[in-house]
Amino acid sequence: APVLAPPPPEDGIQLTISGFEVPAGGEIEVCQRVELPDGVPLEIGGYEIRMPYGSHHFVLYAYQGEAAEAYPEGLYESNGCTDLGPPDAMNLLQVAGAGDDYEKIEYPLGTGIVLRPGQPLLLNSHYANATFEPIRPTVYVNLYFAKQKVVHPLEAAAIGNYNIFIPPGATRTTTARWTVPFDMHLILASSHEHKRGRLFTARIVEGAVDRPEGDLIGSTYGDDSRPRGSEPQAPDFYRSEDWEHPT
């Protein structure tokens, strides 16, 4: 099983989740609540995640509400950490996430995730096991402190389309439209499809955007020594043809 070395105490903190078994030919999704130490707010400038192959996703959330005691104690099964716990269980800030067995993200200087002292965190791991033996994964996540003062706090948005219906043996193209509610800077974008997805694009259909063709978009999968991905042409600003390792 892969191991991720923890950062020096002055550079960051490490969190882990383990103690669950993924049955042969099965899957499981678990959550666990931990709390940051009291003291000063933490400004997170990036993260690194390493886990055994087979993970559908890992997400680290920060609970923004005031009723963290309503979450179950210890490790528990849950869909996205939102079906058990306090009434405002959807009041979450995504701190880190990965769909591959390794991910490392460094935010631009001056940006980052701001966590309050003692803030509850939720570790969410989802695994599918296509082997003939059970697996017992350990997920490591390093949170690295921002190298400069965070003046632009970051938040995550998940925009989905569930109206996808494909007849047997056929292909289908479907679209969804989302209206940006206010001026917004994007520093990272990623599609999310499963194994039958062939192409994902995002485009501006109305309104102004600084760079409608996007920047050079590469993959953060692996060592990233040779960025893969696309250089989308206007009106597309995002394009990915790989469901498993999206650009």
Phi, psi and omega in degrees: 000139180291148179234141178246124179291139178288152177286158172303148184305330180282348184255341182169191180226157176240138174239149177223155171225133182202189177089011177238155182242135176259113186293155177302128180071014183232190179212163179205147174231126186231161176224158175208136180263133171228164181234139175291153176292151174290159181144249182245158175299151177254132176252115186262122181257002179169175181207164177219134183231133174224135181203161179297152179300146179117354181285134170283317174195158164229134178225138172251120180251153168249123178283127185265354185271196185237015184235044184297335181295346179282346175288147176299154177279146175071202182277134179213153178280138183194150174269101176069015180063020184244353183263357174226152177116208186288166179299331180258044183296345177276357183278070187238145172250123179284124183261321182204158179192156179204145173247356176249173180285351175212137179210138175220127183231133174236122183281154176301149180303139181089353177242161178165181178260128181256123180246137182278159178302134178072011184295135177288137176242148179240122176264124186237114181239131179235122182233142169241138185240106180267011181263179180262008179231146176294152176237151182232084187283155167238127180255129179249136174224123174260130173254122183258134181292145179297141181277343174228162177303133179281113177254346177234089178298142183258150171221160181251149176229133175248120184245118188237162175227111181260001180269061181243111181231119186238120177296155179303135177071013185241172172242158183208138172252131181227154182227159172219152183239136178229133179262121179293126188281342181199169178305136189216139171254128176260128176250345178205135177221142179211138173280165176220108175231169173251187201294350178259004176283134184250331184202139176226126174229153172231140183216158174272122181255344180200134178103175185260149176213143185300312181231084185296338179271358179076175172266174171300120184255120178242179180260144174264008182285141179071213184275352175060024180288334175233089184304129175259171175129217191221156168248087188295148177258145177303140008275357177289137170244357176215141179207132176218133179247011183233105184294326187282324179232077184294152176290000000 
